[in-house]
Amino acid sequence: MPRLVGRITPWHSDASMKKSELPRKICPVCRREFAWRKKWSRDWDQVIYCSDACRKGTPRGKVLSIEP
């Protein structure tokens, strides 16, 4: 497996990590906690939102009111 030089991520570290030990962040839109994912391994520092819905401003569980 190729290793990233100068960058340590849960996926590329020497010791395997339990899911409960993965780094976590809080989404600023829905205030939910979300954990590191393999697909975010290169961009974890830039990840802000938990989902595309929150990134677009329409978080899960919120219904947008439609004004006539």
PLY file of the C-alpha trace (Angstrom):
ply
format ascii 1.0
element vertex 68
property float x
property float y
property float z
element edge 67
property int vertex1
property int vertex2
end_header
0.00 0.00 0.00
1.49 3.39 -0.93
2.14 5.69 1.99
1.63 9.42 2.08
4.77 11.21 3.11
4.41 13.88 5.79
0.70 13.30 6.36
-0.74 10.91 8.90
-4.34 9.86 8.49
-6.27 7.06 10.18
-6.28 5.04 6.96
-2.52 5.32 6.33
-1.22 4.92 9.87
0.75 1.85 10.87
-1.70 0.73 13.55
-5.31 0.04 12.64
-7.90 2.19 14.39
-11.27 1.28 15.81
-14.24 3.18 14.44
-14.74 4.79 17.84
-11.19 6.20 17.65
-11.59 7.95 14.29
-11.38 11.76 14.24
-14.71 13.55 14.52
-16.09 16.99 13.67
-19.35 18.85 14.31
-21.36 20.03 11.30
-21.98 23.80 11.61
-25.40 23.52 9.92
-27.14 20.61 11.65
-24.85 20.41 14.71
-24.44 16.64 14.29
-21.17 14.88 14.93
-19.64 13.03 11.99
-16.58 10.82 11.75
-13.65 10.56 9.36
-14.32 8.58 6.19
-11.84 6.95 3.84
-13.06 9.03 0.89
-12.16 12.18 2.88
-8.62 10.96 3.68
-6.86 13.53 1.46
-9.21 16.42 2.30
-10.12 15.90 5.98
-8.72 19.30 6.94
-11.04 20.99 4.41
-14.17 18.93 5.24
-16.68 21.19 6.99
-20.14 19.69 6.42
-21.48 16.21 7.16
-23.40 15.89 3.89
-24.14 17.53 0.55
-27.51 18.60 1.94
-25.86 20.59 4.74
-23.31 22.02 2.30
-26.20 23.28 0.13
-28.01 24.68 3.18
-30.88 22.17 3.34
-29.93 19.87 6.24
-31.65 16.57 7.00
-34.76 16.78 9.10
-35.63 20.35 8.13
-38.57 21.01 5.85
-38.33 24.07 3.67
-41.53 26.10 3.74
-42.89 27.01 0.33
-44.48 30.45 0.28
-47.26 30.95 -2.35
0 1
1 2
2 3
3 4
4 5
5 6
6 7
7 8
8 9
9 10
10 11
11 12
12 13
13 14
14 15
15 16
16 17
17 18
18 19
19 20
20 21
21 22
22 23
23 24
24 25
25 26
26 27
27 28
28 29
29 30
30 31
31 32
32 33
33 34
34 35
35 36
36 37
37 38
38 39
39 40
40 41
41 42
42 43
43 44
44 45
45 46
46 47
47 48
48 49
49 50
50 51
51 52
52 53
53 54
54 55
55 56
56 57
57 58
58 59
59 60
60 61
61 62
62 63
63 64
64 65
65 66
66 67
